[in-house]
């Protein structure tokens, strides 16, 4: 399956409120980001940004160095259109996080809501983690949300890999310290409940 084609089709054929992961605002992510005490000039990357409003809300909070990354160029284009002039202050990256090369030792915070659990092949998970290690500054934070142990086994027609706290810690491995984790229930637009595991890590700076 061509993953880029798959996700382009999803975003071109469905409105934001029609996908299962939709929520008007990523309240949990915002609460954690706001609690990190970051400078407004902190480098923040949203991996799998899609059409979410996280970038909008972070701009409204005064953050000035934001990067939005997604496999779907059309999803990013929609957010750019929504933001208008504000889009000029965001770096937009269309690509697969397991294949692209991000700036080295650049980001203070890496945010991922629902990308990592789509990486069902071990080699793609390892590429993802190595890119986190390469792109984050020493002491950088990771905020990541995946399907929890009782979450769905498939999403958007694709198989997913579910995690509990211990298996997520193991997936990231040495160099990452788990600071906090929480199981949350997300209600989809159709009223179904999905279990998510949300975790916050600090990166020591140890590289591959």
Secondary structure, 3 states (H helix, E strand, C coil): CCHHHHHHHHHHHCCHHHCCCCCCCCHHHHHHHHCCCCCCCCEEEEECCCCCCHHHHHHHCCCCEEEEEECCHHHHHHHHHHHHHHHHHEEEEECCCCCCCCCCCCEEEEEEECCHHHCCCHHHHHHHHHHHHHHEEEEEEEEEEEECCCCCCEECCEECCCCCHHHHHHHHCCCEEEEEEEEEEEECCCCCEEEEEEEEEEECCCCC
